Amino acid sequence: MEAERQDDTSTDRPVPGWRLLIRLVVILSIVGWESARTGPATLFRRIARGRSDARRHGYRGLVRALQNLGPTFVKFGQISSTRRDTMPAELCDAMADLHDAVRPMRRKHAEAALREARLARPALAIAEVEPDAVASGSIACVYRAVLEDGQVVALKLKRPGIDDRMRADLELLRLLVKVSQRMPKMRGMPMADLVGYVSRAILGQLDFEREAANVRHLARCLAGIPAVRVPALHPEPSGPQCLVFDYIPDLDATTPDSLPAQTRRDLAATVLAAAYRMMFVDGFVHCDLHPGNLYVTPEPQVVLLDAGYCVQLPDRVRALLAEFFAQLVAGNGRRCGEIVLESAVDVGPQVDTDGFIAAMTELVAGAAGPGNRFDMAEFGNAVFELQQRFGIYAASDFAFPLMSLLVLEGTARGISPDLDFQQVGAAGRPTDLHNA
């Protein structure tokens, strides 16, 4: 298979010690400043208003620190915030507010990035690049450009120096987790698994050649759904510093508001059909399909962007996920609980597995009913909260694709709020797909 598995991503090259030291000093200064700013107020709030208010204030300070620490920590917080089985719900809610609201590259930096891209890929024959970015992220910016043959394209340019900075940050995070695992309160928590998975996801987004392979593979997987469009990659001018795609004009998050209700329902059903195809059939999942990476057009089409964060599910995980949703539709809460336990990391003898299965049975029974009254995101968060209460931690290979499905379901409901999740799910027949 062309698209490599996410867990094959490694740091490739060691980070020089001097770079780690410099970055560590910067990180400690930012953390120290935020602690000095937040600590006294948090203590005052604990005395005056109680622990809950103080805790929320402290979490807001942590989010500010992550934002100030830069793109690696923002992305780490964004991805980690979905793991409500490993972190407090209030902290997850606070980190969910993290965003990639970063400024586009300055003109001189964009020009430097284009020079680097041309050195790495002489076939990059660009006649014109518009100065203003159409999209800006932590790792790259996207510009409208014109090839020498006159074709209008989307040019994704990597920020100069971002590889070295992010690799240094990730190495420091790995070392921090290694030390923290020695603390009594951290024992038993799968922090190494979590940090390792998130690190691989971030490194995968840094690797443009991997993203190019992901784009091609994702397009092949979804080719059977005509209303789904993955912008075509131009392989010749693309390289390690830039990617060139078909340019799709007028992508607008407000487009659904102008479409007829039936068209919105059809588009939302298409989103879920793509999700089922990725999750249960091919096992190749785009894990970053928030509203900024998924658009609908009046044609009508669903457009999927930015395939840097894709994973190939191991067959066992794909089968477990498919069976979990099949049993959920069937109302078999006991089997759903057993599947969660099978997917978990290091379920020790101290875990009340019978109590967890009983709680899952009750949760699934309460979720029964028409799909338009069934909130998948609410249900998923309830499952994660149960896991945290019982000390059961899902393996990242299971948890993150599950969360990507919850995000997609939420996006689909944003397009058509009256979407019947279970009815569309029945069309995908997850009960038949778990052995696919």
DRENDO-1510 file (C-alpha; in Angstrom, 1 decimal, always signed):
<recs>
REC; n; res; u; v; w
REC; 1; MET; +0.0; +0.0; +0.0 .
REC; 2; GLU; +1.3; +3.4; -1.0 .
REC; 3; ALA; +0.2; +5.3; +2.2 .
REC; 4; GLU; +2.5; +4.2; +5.0 .
REC; 5; ARG; +1.2; +3.4; +8.4 .
REC; 6; GLN; +1.2; +6.3; +10.9 .
REC; 7; ASP; +3.0; +4.3; +13.5 .
REC; 8; ASP; +6.0; +3.8; +11.2 .
REC; 9; THR; +6.8; +7.5; +11.5 .
REC; 10; SER; +9.9; +8.2; +13.6 .
REC; 11; THR; +12.1; +11.1; +14.3 .
REC; 12; ASP; +14.5; +9.9; +11.6 .
REC; 13; ARG; +17.4; +12.0; +12.7 .
REC; 14; PRO; +18.6; +12.9; +16.2 .
REC; 15; VAL; +18.1; +16.4; +17.5 .
REC; 16; PRO; +21.4; +18.1; +18.5 .
REC; 17; GLY; +21.8; +18.5; +22.3 .
REC; 18; TRP; +22.5; +22.2; +22.0 .
REC; 19; ARG; +19.2; +22.8; +20.2 .
REC; 20; LEU; +17.3; +20.9; +22.9 .
REC; 21; LEU; +19.0; +22.9; +25.6 .
REC; 22; ILE; +18.1; +26.3; +24.0 .
REC; 23; ARG; +14.5; +25.2; +23.4 .
REC; 24; LEU; +14.3; +23.9; +27.0 .
REC; 25; VAL; +15.4; +27.3; +28.3 .
REC; 26; VAL; +12.7; +29.1; +26.2 .
REC; 27; ILE; +10.1; +26.6; +27.4 .
REC; 28; LEU; +11.0; +27.0; +31.0 .
REC; 29; SER; +10.9; +30.8; +30.8 .
REC; 30; ILE; +7.4; +30.7; +29.2 .
REC; 31; VAL; +6.1; +28.2; +31.7 .
REC; 32; GLY; +7.7; +30.1; +34.6 .
REC; 33; TRP; +6.1; +33.4; +33.5 .
REC; 34; GLU; +2.7; +31.8; +33.1 .
REC; 35; SER; +3.0; +30.1; +36.5 .
REC; 36; ALA; +3.9; +33.4; +38.2 .
REC; 37; ARG; +1.0; +35.0; +36.4 .
REC; 38; THR; -1.6; +32.3; +37.2 .
REC; 39; GLY; -0.4; +30.8; +40.5 .
REC; 40; PRO; -1.4; +33.5; +43.0 .
REC; 41; ALA; -4.8; +34.1; +41.4 .
REC; 42; THR; -5.5; +30.4; +41.4 .
REC; 43; LEU; -4.6; +30.2; +45.1 .
REC; 44; PHE; -6.9; +33.2; +45.8 .
REC; 45; ARG; -9.7; +31.6; +43.9 .
REC; 46; ARG; -9.3; +28.4; +45.8 .
REC; 47; ILE; -9.7; +30.2; +49.1 .
REC; 48; ALA; -12.4; +32.6; +48.0 .
REC; 49; ARG; -14.5; +30.5; +45.5 .
REC; 50; GLY; -13.5; +26.9; +46.0 .
REC; 51; ARG; -11.5; +24.2; +44.3 .
REC; 52; SER; -13.6; +23.9; +41.2 .
REC; 53; ASP; -13.2; +27.6; +40.2 .
REC; 54; ALA; -9.5; +27.5; +41.0 .
REC; 55; ARG; -9.1; +24.4; +38.9 .
REC; 56; ARG; -10.8; +26.0; +35.9 .
REC; 57; HIS; -8.6; +29.1; +36.3 .
REC; 58; GLY; -5.5; +27.0; +36.4 .
REC; 59; TYR; -6.5; +25.1; +33.2 .
REC; 60; ARG; -7.0; +28.4; +31.4 .
REC; 61; GLY; -3.5; +29.4; +32.4 .
REC; 62; LEU; -2.2; +26.0; +31.0 .
REC; 63; VAL; -4.0; +26.7; +27.7 .
REC; 64; ARG; -2.3; +30.1; +27.5 .
REC; 65; ALA; +1.0; +28.6; +28.2 .
REC; 66; LEU; +0.5; +26.0; +25.4 .
REC; 67; GLN; -0.5; +28.7; +23.0 .
REC; 68; ASN; +2.6; +30.7; +23.8 .
REC; 69; LEU; +4.9; +27.7; +23.6 .
REC; 70; GLY; +4.1; +27.5; +19.9 .
REC; 71; PRO; +2.8; +25.2; +17.2 .
REC; 72; THR; +4.0; +21.9; +18.6 .
REC; 73; PHE; +2.3; +22.4; +21.9 .
REC; 74; VAL; -0.8; +23.8; +20.3 .
REC; 75; LYS; -1.1; +20.7; +18.1 .
REC; 76; PHE; -0.3; +18.4; +21.0 .
REC; 77; GLY; -3.0; +20.1; +23.1 .
REC; 78; GLN; -5.6; +19.9; +20.2 .
REC; 79; ILE; -5.1; +16.2; +19.7 .
REC; 80; SER; -4.7; +15.3; +23.3 .
REC; 81; SER; -7.9; +17.2; +24.2 .
REC; 82; THR; -9.9; +14.4; +22.7 .
REC; 83; ARG; -8.7; +11.8; +25.2 .
REC; 84; ARG; -11.3; +12.2; +28.0 .
REC; 85; ASP; -10.4; +8.8; +29.3 .
REC; 86; THR; -6.9; +10.0; +30.3 .
REC; 87; MET; -7.5; +13.6; +31.3 .
REC; 88; PRO; -10.1; +15.6; +33.3 .
REC; 89; ALA; -13.1; +16.7; +31.2 .
REC; 90; GLU; -12.7; +20.3; +32.3 .
REC; 91; LEU; -9.1; +20.3; +31.0 .
REC; 92; CYS; -10.2; +18.7; +27.7 .
REC; 93; ASP; -12.8; +21.4; +27.3 .
REC; 94; ALA; -10.2; +24.1; +28.0 .
REC; 95; MET; -7.7; +22.6; +25.5 .
REC; 96; ALA; -10.4; +22.2; +22.9 .
REC; 97; ASP; -10.3; +26.0; +22.6 .
REC; 98; LEU; -6.7; +25.9; +21.3 .
REC; 99; HIS; -6.5; +26.9; +17.7 .
REC; 100; ASP; -4.1; +27.4; +14.9 .
REC; 101; ALA; -4.8; +31.1; +14.6 .
REC; 102; VAL; -1.3; +31.9; +13.5 .
REC; 103; ARG; -0.3; +34.6; +11.1 .
REC; 104; PRO; +0.6; +33.8; +7.6 .
REC; 105; MET; +4.3; +33.9; +6.7 .
REC; 106; ARG; +5.8; +37.3; +6.2 .
REC; 107; ARG; +6.5; +38.0; +2.5 .
REC; 108; LYS; +10.3; +37.4; +3.0 .
REC; 109; HIS; +9.7; +34.1; +4.7 .
REC; 110; ALA; +7.2; +33.0; +2.0 .
REC; 111; GLU; +9.8; +33.9; -0.6 .
REC; 112; ALA; +12.5; +31.9; +1.3 .
REC; 113; ALA; +10.1; +28.9; +1.5 .
REC; 114; LEU; +9.5; +29.1; -2.2 .
REC; 115; ARG; +13.2; +29.2; -2.9 .
REC; 116; GLU; +13.7; +26.1; -0.7 .
REC; 117; ALA; +10.9; +24.3; -2.5 .
REC; 118; ARG; +12.4; +25.1; -5.9 .
REC; 119; LEU; +15.9; +23.9; -4.8 .
REC; 120; ALA; +14.3; +20.6; -3.6 .
REC; 121; ARG; +12.1; +20.3; -6.6 .
REC; 122; PRO; +13.4; +21.9; -9.8 .
REC; 123; ALA; +10.1; +20.8; -11.6 .
REC; 124; LEU; +8.2; +23.4; -9.5 .
REC; 125; ALA; +7.5; +25.7; -12.5 .
REC; 126; ILE; +5.5; +28.5; -10.8 .
REC; 127; ALA; +4.8; +31.6; -12.8 .
REC; 128; GLU; +3.0; +33.6; -10.2 .
REC; 129; VAL; +2.1; +33.3; -6.5 .
REC; 130; GLU; -0.5; +35.6; -4.9 .
REC; 131; PRO; +1.0; +37.4; -1.9 .
REC; 132; ASP; -1.8; +36.7; +0.5 .
REC; 133; ALA; -2.3; +33.2; +1.9 .
REC; 134; VAL; -5.7; +31.6; +1.5 .
REC; 135; ALA; -5.0; +29.4; +4.5 .
REC; 136; SER; -2.5; +29.6; +7.3 .
REC; 137; GLY; -1.5; +26.9; +9.7 .
REC; 138; SER; +1.3; +26.1; +12.2 .
REC; 139; ILE; +3.3; +24.0; +9.7 .
REC; 140; ALA; +2.5; +25.5; +6.3 .
REC; 141; CYS; +0.6; +28.2; +4.4 .
REC; 142; VAL; -1.5; +27.8; +1.3 .
REC; 143; TYR; -1.3; +30.2; -1.6 .
REC; 144; ARG; -3.2; +30.6; -4.9 .
REC; 145; ALA; -0.6; +30.2; -7.6 .
REC; 146; VAL; -0.4; +29.9; -11.4 .
REC; 147; LEU; +1.8; +27.3; -13.1 .
REC; 148; GLU; +3.8; +28.2; -16.2 .
REC; 149; ASP; +1.3; +26.4; -18.3 .
REC; 150; GLY; -1.4; +28.7; -16.9 .
REC; 151; GLN; -3.1; +26.3; -14.6 .
REC; 152; VAL; -4.3; +27.8; -11.3 .
REC; 153; VAL; -3.3; +25.6; -8.3 .
REC; 154; ALA; -3.1; +25.7; -4.5 .
REC; 155; LEU; +0.5; +25.9; -3.4 .
REC; 156; LYS; +1.2; +24.6; +0.1 .
REC; 157; LEU; +4.5; +25.9; +1.4 .
REC; 158; LYS; +6.2; +24.6; +4.5 .
REC; 159; ARG; +7.4; +27.3; +7.0 .
REC; 160; PRO; +11.2; +27.5; +7.0 .
REC; 161; GLY; +12.8; +25.9; +10.0 .
REC; 162; ILE; +9.6; +24.3; +11.3 .
REC; 163; ASP; +10.9; +20.8; +11.1 .
REC; 164; ASP; +13.9; +21.4; +13.5 .
REC; 165; ARG; +11.8; +23.3; +16.0 .
REC; 166; MET; +9.0; +20.7; +16.2 .
REC; 167; ARG; +11.4; +17.8; +16.4 .
REC; 168; ALA; +13.2; +19.4; +19.3 .
REC; 169; ASP; +9.9; +20.0; +21.1 .
REC; 170; LEU; +8.7; +16.4; +20.5 .
REC; 171; GLU; +12.0; +15.1; +21.8 .
REC; 172; LEU; +11.6; +17.2; +25.0 .
REC; 173; LEU; +8.1; +15.9; +25.4 .
REC; 174; ARG; +9.3; +12.4; +25.1 .
REC; 175; LEU; +11.9; +12.9; +27.8 .
REC; 176; LEU; +9.4; +14.7; +30.0 .
REC; 177; VAL; +7.0; +11.7; +29.8 .
REC; 178; LYS; +9.9; +9.3; +30.5 .
REC; 179; VAL; +10.6; +11.2; +33.8 .
REC; 180; SER; +7.0; +11.7; +34.7 .
REC; 181; GLN; +6.3; +7.9; +34.5 .
REC; 182; ARG; +8.4; +7.5; +37.6 .
REC; 183; MET; +5.9; +9.6; +39.6 .
REC; 184; PRO; +3.3; +7.5; +41.6 .
REC; 185; LYS; +0.3; +9.4; +40.3 .
REC; 186; MET; +1.3; +8.8; +36.7 .
REC; 187; ARG; +1.9; +5.1; +37.0 .
REC; 188; GLY; -0.7; +3.1; +35.1 .
REC; 189; MET; -1.6; +6.0; +32.8 .
REC; 190; PRO; -0.7; +5.3; +29.1 .
REC; 191; MET; +1.2; +8.6; +28.7 .
REC; 192; ALA; +4.0; +7.1; +26.7 .
REC; 193; ASP; +1.4; +5.6; +24.3 .
REC; 194; LEU; -0.4; +8.9; +24.1 .
REC; 195; VAL; +2.7; +11.1; +23.6 .
REC; 196; GLY; +4.1; +8.6; +21.1 .
REC; 197; TYR; +0.9; +8.6; +19.1 .
REC; 198; VAL; +0.5; +12.3; +19.1 .
REC; 199; SER; +4.2; +12.8; +18.2 .
REC; 200; ARG; +3.8; +10.4; +15.2 .
REC; 201; ALA; +0.8; +12.3; +14.1 .
REC; 202; ILE; +2.6; +15.7; +14.2 .
REC; 203; LEU; +5.7; +14.2; +12.5 .
REC; 204; GLY; +3.4; +12.8; +9.8 .
REC; 205; GLN; +2.1; +16.3; +9.1 .
REC; 206; LEU; +5.7; +17.6; +8.8 .
REC; 207; ASP; +6.4; +14.9; +6.1 .
REC; 208; PHE; +5.0; +16.3; +2.9 .
REC; 209; GLU; +6.1; +13.2; +0.9 .
REC; 210; ARG; +4.0; +11.1; +3.3 .
REC; 211; GLU; +1.1; +13.5; +2.9 .
REC; 212; ALA; +1.3; +13.2; -0.9 .
REC; 213; ALA; +1.0; +9.4; -0.6 .
REC; 214; ASN; -1.9; +9.9; +1.8 .
REC; 215; VAL; -3.7; +12.1; -0.6 .
REC; 216; ARG; -3.4; +9.6; -3.5 .
REC; 217; HIS; -4.5; +6.7; -1.3 .
REC; 218; LEU; -7.4; +8.6; +0.3 .
REC; 219; ALA; -8.7; +9.6; -3.2 .
REC; 220; ARG; -8.6; +6.0; -4.3 .
REC; 221; CYS; -10.4; +4.8; -1.2 .
REC; 222; LEU; -13.2; +7.3; -1.6 .
REC; 223; ALA; -13.4; +7.1; -5.4 .
REC; 224; GLY; -16.6; +5.0; -5.1 .
REC; 225; ILE; -18.5; +7.9; -3.5 .
REC; 226; PRO; -19.0; +10.4; -6.4 .
REC; 227; ALA; -20.0; +13.3; -4.3 .
REC; 228; VAL; -16.7; +13.3; -2.4 .
REC; 229; ARG; -13.8; +15.2; -3.8 .
REC; 230; VAL; -10.2; +15.0; -2.7 .
REC; 231; PRO; -8.3; +17.8; -4.6 .
REC; 232; ALA; -5.9; +16.1; -7.0 .
REC; 233; LEU; -2.2; +16.3; -6.2 .
REC; 234; HIS; +0.2; +17.4; -8.9 .
REC; 235; PRO; +3.1; +15.0; -8.3 .
REC; 236; GLU; +5.8; +16.5; -10.5 .
REC; 237; PRO; +6.1; +19.9; -8.8 .
REC; 238; SER; +5.4; +18.5; -5.3 .
REC; 239; GLY; +8.2; +17.7; -3.0 .
REC; 240; PRO; +9.5; +17.7; +0.6 .
REC; 241; GLN; +9.0; +21.5; +1.0 .
REC; 242; CYS; +5.8; +22.1; -1.0 .
REC; 243; LEU; +2.7; +20.4; -2.3 .
REC; 244; VAL; +0.7; +21.4; -5.3 .
REC; 245; PHE; -3.1; +20.7; -5.6 .
REC; 246; ASP; -6.0; +21.5; -7.8 .
REC; 247; TYR; -7.3; +24.9; -6.7 .
REC; 248; ILE; -11.0; +24.9; -5.6 .
REC; 249; PRO; -12.3; +28.4; -5.4 .
REC; 250; ASP; -14.9; +29.8; -3.1 .
REC; 251; LEU; -14.7; +27.3; -0.3 .
REC; 252; ASP; -16.9; +28.8; +2.4 .
REC; 253; ALA; -18.0; +27.4; +5.8 .
REC; 254; THR; -21.3; +29.2; +5.4 .
REC; 255; THR; -22.3; +27.4; +2.1 .
REC; 256; PRO; -24.7; +25.0; +3.8 .
REC; 257; ASP; -26.9; +27.9; +4.9 .
REC; 258; SER; -27.7; +28.7; +1.3 .
REC; 259; LEU; -28.6; +25.2; +0.2 .
REC; 260; PRO; -32.0; +23.5; +0.2 .
REC; 261; ALA; -32.8; +21.3; +3.1 .
REC; 262; GLN; -32.7; +18.1; +1.0 .
REC; 263; THR; -29.3; +19.0; -0.5 .
REC; 264; ARG; -28.0; +19.5; +3.0 .
REC; 265; ARG; -29.3; +16.1; +4.1 .
REC; 266; ASP; -27.7; +14.5; +1.1 .
REC; 267; LEU; -24.4; +16.1; +1.8 .
REC; 268; ALA; -24.4; +15.2; +5.5 .
REC; 269; ALA; -25.2; +11.6; +4.5 .
REC; 270; THR; -22.3; +11.7; +2.1 .
REC; 271; VAL; -20.0; +12.8; +5.0 .
REC; 272; LEU; -21.1; +9.8; +7.1 .
REC; 273; ALA; -20.8; +7.5; +4.1 .
REC; 274; ALA; -17.2; +8.6; +3.7 .
REC; 275; ALA; -16.6; +8.1; +7.4 .
REC; 276; TYR; -17.9; +4.5; +7.3 .
REC; 277; ARG; -15.9; +3.8; +4.2 .
REC; 278; MET; -12.7; +5.0; +5.8 .
REC; 279; MET; -13.3; +3.4; +9.2 .
REC; 280; PHE; -14.9; +0.0; +8.4 .
REC; 281; VAL; -13.9; -0.9; +4.9 .
REC; 282; ASP; -10.5; +0.5; +4.0 .
REC; 283; GLY; -9.3; +1.2; +7.5 .
REC; 284; PHE; -7.5; +4.3; +6.2 .
REC; 285; VAL; -8.8; +7.2; +8.2 .
REC; 286; HIS; -8.4; +11.0; +7.8 .
REC; 287; CYS; -8.2; +11.9; +11.5 .
REC; 288; ASP; -8.3; +15.7; +11.1 .
REC; 289; LEU; -11.7; +16.4; +9.4 .
REC; 290; HIS; -12.8; +19.4; +11.5 .
REC; 291; PRO; -14.8; +22.1; +9.6 .
REC; 292; GLY; -11.7; +23.8; +8.5 .
REC; 293; ASN; -10.7; +20.7; +6.5 .
REC; 294; LEU; -14.1; +19.7; +5.2 .
REC; 295; TYR; -16.3; +21.9; +3.0 .
REC; 296; VAL; -19.4; +21.4; +0.9 .
REC; 297; THR; -20.1; +23.1; -2.4 .
REC; 298; PRO; -23.3; +23.9; -4.3 .
REC; 299; GLU; -22.6; +21.2; -7.0 .
REC; 300; PRO; -23.2; +19.5; -4.5 .
REC; 301; GLN; -19.9; +18.0; -3.3 .
REC; 302; VAL; -18.0; +17.3; -0.1 .
REC; 303; VAL; -14.4; +18.5; -0.3 .
REC; 304; LEU; -11.8; +16.9; +2.0 .
REC; 305; LEU; -8.5; +18.8; +2.5 .
REC; 306; ASP; -5.2; +18.3; +4.4 .
REC; 307; ALA; -4.4; +14.6; +4.5 .
REC; 308; GLY; -1.3; +15.0; +6.7 .
REC; 309; TYR; -2.9; +13.3; +9.7 .
REC; 310; CYS; -4.1; +10.0; +8.3 .
REC; 311; VAL; -3.7; +6.5; +9.9 .
REC; 312; GLN; -4.0; +3.0; +8.6 .
REC; 313; LEU; -5.8; +1.0; +11.2 .
REC; 314; PRO; -4.5; -2.4; +12.1 .
REC; 315; ASP; -7.0; -5.1; +11.0 .
REC; 316; ARG; -7.7; -6.0; +14.7 .
REC; 317; VAL; -8.6; -2.4; +15.5 .
REC; 318; ARG; -10.7; -1.9; +12.4 .
REC; 319; ALA; -12.6; -5.1; +13.3 .
REC; 320; LEU; -13.1; -3.9; +16.9 .
REC; 321; LEU; -14.4; -0.5; +15.9 .
REC; 322; ALA; -16.8; -2.0; +13.3 .
REC; 323; GLU; -18.1; -4.5; +15.8 .
REC; 324; PHE; -18.5; -1.8; +18.5 .
REC; 325; PHE; -20.8; +0.3; +16.3 .
REC; 326; ALA; -22.6; -2.8; +15.1 .
REC; 327; GLN; -23.4; -3.8; +18.7 .
REC; 328; LEU; -24.2; -0.2; +19.6 .
REC; 329; VAL; -26.9; -0.1; +16.8 .
REC; 330; ALA; -28.1; -3.5; +18.1 .
REC; 331; GLY; -28.3; -2.2; +21.7 .
REC; 332; ASN; -25.9; -4.8; +23.0 .
REC; 333; GLY; -24.2; -2.8; +25.7 .
REC; 334; ARG; -22.5; -5.7; +27.3 .
REC; 335; ARG; -20.6; -6.6; +24.1 .
REC; 336; CYS; -19.7; -2.9; +23.7 .
REC; 337; GLY; -18.2; -2.9; +27.1 .
REC; 338; GLU; -16.2; -6.0; +26.4 .
REC; 339; ILE; -14.9; -4.5; +23.2 .
REC; 340; VAL; -13.7; -1.4; +25.1 .
REC; 341; LEU; -11.9; -3.7; +27.5 .
REC; 342; GLU; -10.3; -5.6; +24.6 .
REC; 343; SER; -9.0; -2.4; +23.1 .
REC; 344; ALA; -7.6; -1.1; +26.4 .
REC; 345; VAL; -4.0; -0.7; +27.6 .
REC; 346; ASP; -2.9; -2.8; +30.5 .
REC; 347; VAL; -6.2; -3.6; +32.3 .
REC; 348; GLY; -4.9; -4.7; +35.7 .
REC; 349; PRO; -6.5; -6.9; +38.3 .
REC; 350; GLN; -7.6; -3.9; +40.3 .
REC; 351; VAL; -10.0; -2.7; +37.6 .
REC; 352; ASP; -13.7; -3.5; +38.3 .
REC; 353; THR; -14.4; -4.9; +34.8 .
REC; 354; ASP; -17.8; -6.3; +35.8 .
REC; 355; GLY; -18.8; -2.8; +37.1 .
REC; 356; PHE; -17.6; -1.2; +33.9 .
REC; 357; ILE; -19.5; -3.6; +31.7 .
REC; 358; ALA; -22.7; -3.0; +33.8 .
REC; 359; ALA; -22.2; +0.8; +33.4 .
REC; 360; MET; -21.7; +0.4; +29.6 .
REC; 361; THR; -24.8; -1.7; +29.3 .
REC; 362; GLU; -26.8; +1.0; +31.1 .
REC; 363; LEU; -25.3; +3.7; +28.9 .
REC; 364; VAL; -26.0; +1.9; +25.6 .
REC; 365; ALA; -29.6; +1.1; +26.8 .
REC; 366; GLY; -30.2; +4.8; +27.5 .
REC; 367; ALA; -28.8; +5.8; +24.1 .
REC; 368; ALA; -31.4; +3.7; +22.2 .
REC; 369; GLY; -33.9; +5.6; +20.0 .
REC; 370; PRO; -34.1; +7.5; +16.7 .
REC; 371; GLY; -30.8; +8.7; +15.4 .
REC; 372; ASN; -31.9; +12.4; +15.4 .
REC; 373; ARG; -32.2; +12.1; +19.2 .
REC; 374; PHE; -28.9; +10.2; +19.5 .
REC; 375; ASP; -25.9; +12.5; +20.0 .
REC; 376; MET; -22.9; +10.6; +19.0 .
REC; 377; ALA; -20.4; +13.1; +20.5 .
REC; 378; GLU; -22.3; +13.1; +23.8 .
REC; 379; PHE; -22.3; +9.3; +23.8 .
REC; 380; GLY; -18.6; +9.1; +23.0 .
REC; 381; ASN; -17.7; +11.5; +25.7 .
REC; 382; ALA; -19.8; +9.5; +28.2 .
REC; 383; VAL; -17.9; +6.4; +27.2 .
REC; 384; PHE; -14.6; +8.1; +27.8 .
REC; 385; GLU; -15.8; +9.5; +31.2 .
REC; 386; LEU; -16.7; +5.9; +32.2 .
REC; 387; GLN; -13.3; +4.7; +31.2 .
REC; 388; GLN; -11.7; +7.4; +33.3 .
REC; 389; ARG; -13.9; +6.6; +36.3 .
REC; 390; PHE; -12.9; +2.9; +36.1 .
REC; 391; GLY; -9.3; +3.5; +35.3 .
REC; 392; ILE; -9.5; +1.9; +31.8 .
REC; 393; TYR; -7.4; +3.6; +29.1 .
REC; 394; ALA; -8.0; +2.9; +25.4 .
REC; 395; ALA; -5.0; +2.3; +23.1 .
REC; 396; SER; -4.4; +5.3; +21.0 .
REC; 397; ASP; -4.9; +3.2; +17.8 .
REC; 398; PHE; -8.5; +2.7; +19.0 .
REC; 399; ALA; -9.3; +6.0; +20.7 .
REC; 400; PHE; -8.1; +8.6; +18.1 .
REC; 401; PRO; -9.9; +7.1; +15.0 .
REC; 402; LEU; -13.1; +6.8; +17.2 .
REC; 403; MET; -12.8; +10.5; +18.1 .
REC; 404; SER; -12.3; +11.4; +14.4 .
REC; 405; LEU; -15.6; +9.7; +13.7 .
REC; 406; LEU; -17.3; +11.7; +16.5 .
REC; 407; VAL; -15.9; +14.9; +15.0 .
REC; 408; LEU; -17.2; +13.9; +11.6 .
REC; 409; GLU; -20.6; +13.1; +13.0 .
REC; 410; GLY; -20.7; +16.6; +14.6 .
REC; 411; THR; -19.6; +18.1; +11.2 .
REC; 412; ALA; -22.4; +16.2; +9.5 .
REC; 413; ARG; -25.0; +17.5; +12.0 .
REC; 414; GLY; -23.6; +21.0; +11.4 .
REC; 415; ILE; -24.6; +20.6; +7.7 .
REC; 416; SER; -28.0; +19.0; +8.5 .
REC; 417; PRO; -29.1; +19.1; +12.1 .
REC; 418; ASP; -32.0; +16.7; +11.5 .
REC; 419; LEU; -29.7; +14.0; +10.2 .
REC; 420; ASP; -30.7; +10.5; +11.3 .
REC; 421; PHE; -27.3; +9.0; +12.3 .
REC; 422; GLN; -28.6; +5.4; +12.8 .
REC; 423; GLN; -30.6; +5.4; +9.5 .
REC; 424; VAL; -27.5; +6.5; +7.5 .
REC; 425; GLY; -25.4; +4.0; +9.5 .
REC; 426; ALA; -27.8; +1.2; +8.5 .
REC; 427; ALA; -27.1; +2.1; +4.9 .
REC; 428; GLY; -23.4; +1.6; +5.5 .
REC; 429; ARG; -24.2; -1.7; +7.2 .
REC; 430; PRO; -21.5; -1.7; +9.9 .
REC; 431; THR; -23.0; -5.0; +11.0 .
REC; 432; ASP; -21.8; -6.5; +7.8 .
REC; 433; LEU; -18.5; -4.6; +7.6 .
REC; 434; HIS; -16.8; -5.7; +10.8 .
REC; 435; ASN; -15.6; -8.8; +9.1 .
REC; 436; ALA; -14.7; -7.0; +5.9 .
</recs>
